[in-house]
Amino acid sequence: MASIVFFTRRFMPALAGFLDQAAVTGGWVEARVDHVGTIYDEGNPFGSSPWRRRSGGLWDVGPHAVALVVPVLGAVTAVTAMSGDHDMTHVLLRHSAGAISTLTLSLDVPPAAAREEAVFAGEAGVIVAPDQPWEPTDAFQVALDQLLAAAAGGPRPAMDIRFGAEVTAVLAAAAEAANTGRTVTLDR
């Protein structure tokens, strides 16, 4: 059975190529992903979503942040997190190879504080994910092509339902860690 989870920007060719090359390069000791913005400005279609208001940045943009670091740094083995004002959540992840990544997530910061960046650091130096235009239609076409190829017996997409379940487990651990103040260990 073929499946795919639509981590939108991961299907953009420039970002996919960047992450593939980063994974091949290896030797990373840390990563930082900032996915911080505001969706509550007048006219923003996402801001009226009751789900987003309840779930916040951890569950809205958090999956996309986790989907950036796991393919490069490996599976997550431990999670700690803290939440604050303005839906601000900071997540600290330990990966299977020992690297640490930090995620800064929010949907509700002042516009001047908004930012989106992914940085990896290690033996090869510091690399920053490329800026790319927001083209969900193009990303959807790539995802659909991968899904159709898998359904026809081709390779399993990297972002299939198993990967989606892995990302969900990391986010659930982050929510638990933020609520309890404890580090949550994931079985791998």
Secondary structure by P-SEA (a helix, b strand, c coil): cbbbbcccccccaaaaaaaaaaaaaccccbbbbbbbbbcccccccccccaaaaaacccccaaaaaaaacccccccccbbbbccccccbbbbbbbcccbbbbbbbbbcccccccccccccccccccccccccccccaaaaaaaaaaaaaaaaaccccccccaaaaaaaaaaaaaaaaaaaccbbbbbcc
